[in-house]
Amino acid sequence: MKISFAKGLSIVVISSLLVACQTSDSSEGESADETTSSSSVVEDSSGTKEQTSESHTHEKEHNHDHSHVNDEETEQIYDGYFEDSQVKDRSLLDWEGDWQSVYPYLQDGTLDEVFANKAEHEGNMTAEEYKEYYNEGYQTDVDRIVIQEDTVSFFKNGGQYSGKYIYDGYEILTYDAGNRGVRYIFKLEEEAEGLPQYIQFSDHSIYPNEAGHYHLYWGDDRDALLDEVINWPTYYPSEMDGHDIAHEMMAH
């Protein structure tokens, strides 16, 4: 499934999964067990929407350095168990930088060692099955993203599309396995050609924290994006090479 800026993204949820960073350090899917079902949105006590999904759990993203919490609490947050009161607003500064898509490294075979490692140590799928799964997750034609203050630039098919995005809150997503995730949402300030109305960051952090990598969802329908768990383009710092990224994924 190739990501686009069109409305109405697919509503299929994945169970206990997420990127080659999940056990490695991120947010995609990682389980082969699939149960589809409906989703409903309700308001939580803080006034933000909570997505209750009865499908595969998704969004187990990497938890970066949180010096103000102990290791046990950090691990619980990483696994998707936290209180609503722990979730805090974040600014685009947490994702500021020059980022590259990992999809080309999957295509050229650089990440094959990651899938082999997962097959050996997790055993849920073969290396080929993991590669097929992540191929769908990582797939994108946006190979680079640059974030500077409130400006986000998408690099796609040789072109650059830039616009200012303003914070539009966060959503707490609840999955049928009982764990949860947080999407941080930003809205395009002024409509511009080639840019999505909304972008949603997922990096398994739930309060201000500098991201080491992230999964990005984008499109024109805010609510439909919250149901997207099949395609999660993933970005690492542009200065890292493919082998560095592979080793970072396997280290977690």
C-alpha positions in Angstrom: 0.0 0.0 0.0 1.6 3.2 -1.1 1.0 6.1 1.2 -0.7 9.2 -0.3 -2.2 12.4 0.8 -5.7 11.3 0.0 -8.6 11.0 2.4 -9.9 7.8 4.0 -7.0 5.6 5.0 -7.5 1.9 5.6 -9.0 0.7 8.9 -7.3 -2.5 9.8 -5.5 -2.9 13.1 -2.5 -5.0 13.9 -1.8 -7.0 17.0 1.2 -6.3 19.2 3.3 -4.9 16.4 5.3 -2.1 15.1 8.4 -1.3 13.3 11.7 -3.0 13.1 12.1 -0.8 16.0 9.5 -2.4 18.1 11.6 -4.9 19.8 14.2 -2.9 18.2 12.8 0.3 19.3 9.7 1.7 17.7 6.1 1.5 16.7 4.9 -0.8 14.1 3.3 -4.1 14.0 4.9 -7.3 15.1 2.5 -10.1 15.4 1.0 -12.3 12.8 -2.2 -12.7 14.6 -4.9 -10.8 12.9 -8.5 -10.0 14.1 -10.3 -7.2 12.5 -13.2 -5.3 14.1 -14.7 -2.0 14.5 -13.4 1.1 16.3 -15.2 3.7 18.3 -14.1 7.2 19.5 -15.0 8.5 22.9 -13.9 11.5 24.9 -11.5 10.9 27.8 -11.5 13.0 31.0 -8.9 15.4 29.7 -11.1 16.2 26.7 -8.9 14.4 24.1 -10.4 11.6 22.0 -9.5 8.0 22.9 -9.6 5.5 20.1 -10.8 2.1 21.2 -9.9 -0.4 18.6 -10.8 -4.1 18.6 -8.2 -5.5 16.3 -4.5 -6.1 16.2 -2.7 -3.8 18.6 -0.4 -1.4 16.9 2.0 1.4 17.9 4.6 0.1 20.2 7.1 2.7 19.6 10.6 3.3 20.8 10.9 4.9 24.2 13.9 7.2 24.3 15.8 8.6 27.3 13.4 9.7 30.0 15.7 10.7 32.9 12.7 11.8 35.1 11.2 8.3 35.3 12.7 5.1 36.6 13.6 2.1 34.4 10.5 0.1 35.3 8.2 3.0 34.5 10.0 3.6 31.2 9.5 0.0 30.2 5.8 0.2 31.1 5.4 3.2 28.9 7.3 1.5 26.1 4.9 -1.4 26.3 2.0 1.0 26.1 0.9 1.0 29.8 0.6 4.5 31.3 -1.9 6.8 33.0 -3.7 9.6 31.1 -2.2 12.1 33.5 1.3 11.1 32.3 0.6 12.2 28.8 1.8 15.8 28.0 1.7 18.1 25.0 4.7 18.2 22.7 5.9 20.7 20.1 7.5 20.1 16.7 10.9 20.8 18.2 10.8 17.1 19.5 11.1 16.0 15.8 13.2 18.9 14.5 16.0 17.8 12.1 16.7 16.1 8.7 15.2 12.7 8.4 15.4 9.9 5.9 13.0 7.1 5.1 14.1 3.6 5.9 12.1 2.1 3.0 15.0 2.3 0.5 17.2 0.2 2.9 14.5 -2.4 3.0 14.3 -2.4 -0.8 18.1 -2.8 -1.3 18.5 -5.6 1.2 20.3 -3.6 3.9 17.7 -4.5 6.5 17.6 -8.2 5.7 19.8 -8.9 8.7 17.1 -7.2 10.9 14.4 -9.5 9.6 16.7 -12.6 10.0 17.4 -11.5 13.6 13.7 -11.1 14.3 12.9 -14.5 12.8 15.6 -16.1 14.9 14.8 -14.5 18.2 11.1 -13.8 18.0 10.0 -16.7 15.9 6.5 -15.3 15.0 7.3 -15.3 11.3 10.1 -16.3 8.9 12.6 -13.6 7.7 10.8 -13.4 4.4 7.5 -12.9 6.1 8.9 -10.2 8.3 10.3 -8.5 5.2 7.0 -8.6 3.5 5.2 -7.2 6.6 7.6 -4.3 7.0 7.6 -3.7 3.2 3.9 -2.8 3.6 4.6 -0.8 6.8 7.6 1.2 5.6 6.4 1.8 2.0 6.4 5.5 1.0 7.4 7.8 -1.8 8.5 10.5 0.7 12.2 9.7 1.0 13.2 12.7 3.2 11.5 15.0 5.7 13.1 18.2 7.1 11.6 19.9 10.2 12.7 23.3 11.2 10.8 25.0 14.0 7.1 25.0 12.7 8.0 24.3 9.0 7.8 20.7 7.6 9.3 19.9 4.2 8.4 16.7 2.3 10.8 15.5 -0.4 8.9 13.4 -2.9 9.7 12.4 -6.5 12.4 15.0 -6.8 10.2 17.8 -5.5 10.1 19.7 -2.2 6.8 20.7 -0.6 7.0 22.9 2.5 4.4 24.3 4.9 3.8 25.5 8.5 2.1 23.1 10.8 0.4 24.0 14.1 -0.2 21.7 17.1 -3.6 20.1 17.1 -3.4 18.0 20.3 -2.8 14.4 20.9 -5.0 11.3 20.8 -4.7 8.3 23.1 -5.3 5.0 21.2 -6.4 1.9 23.0 -5.9 -1.5 21.5 -7.7 -4.8 22.2 -4.6 -6.3 23.8 -5.0 -3.6 26.5 -1.9 -1.5 25.6 -2.1 2.0 24.3 -0.3 4.5 22.2 -0.3 8.3 21.7 -0.4 10.1 18.3 0.8 13.8 18.3 -1.1 15.7 15.7 -0.2 18.9 13.7 -2.4 20.7 11.2 -1.4 22.6 8.1 -1.7 26.3 8.9 -2.5 27.3 5.3 -3.5 25.0 2.5 -0.7 24.4 0.0 -0.4 22.1 -3.0 1.3 18.8 -2.4 0.9 18.9 1.4 -1.3 16.9 3.7 -3.7 18.7 6.0 -2.6 16.6 9.0 0.5 14.8 10.1 0.6 12.5 13.1 3.8 11.5 14.9 4.2 8.2 16.8 7.5 7.5 18.6 6.3 5.8 21.8 7.1 8.8 24.0 4.2 10.4 25.8 5.7 13.7 26.9 8.3 16.2 25.6 11.4 14.3 24.5 13.8 14.5 21.5 12.9 11.7 19.1 15.6 9.3 17.8 13.3 8.1 15.0 9.6 8.1 14.4 6.6 6.8 12.4 4.6 9.4 10.6 1.0 9.2 9.4 -0.3 11.9 7.0 -3.5 12.7 5.1 -6.4 15.1 4.9 -8.8 13.3 7.3 -7.7 13.6 10.9 -10.0 10.8 12.3 -9.3 8.3 9.5 -5.6 8.6 10.1 -6.1 7.4 13.6 -7.3 4.1 12.2 -4.3 3.6 9.9 -2.1 0.9 11.3 -1.0 -0.9 8.2 1.3 1.7 6.7 3.7 3.6 9.0 6.5 5.3 7.1 9.5 5.4 9.4 12.3 8.0 9.6 15.8 8.0 11.1 18.3 10.9 11.1 19.7 11.5 7.6 23.3 11.3 8.8 22.9 7.6 9.7 23.7 5.0 7.0 21.7 1.9 6.5 23.9 -0.4 8.5 23.8 2.0 11.5 20.0 2.0 11.3 19.9 -1.8 11.0 22.1 -2.2 14.1 20.1 0.4 16.0 16.9 -1.6 15.2 18.5 -4.9 16.4 19.9 -3.4 19.5 16.5 -3.0 21.1 
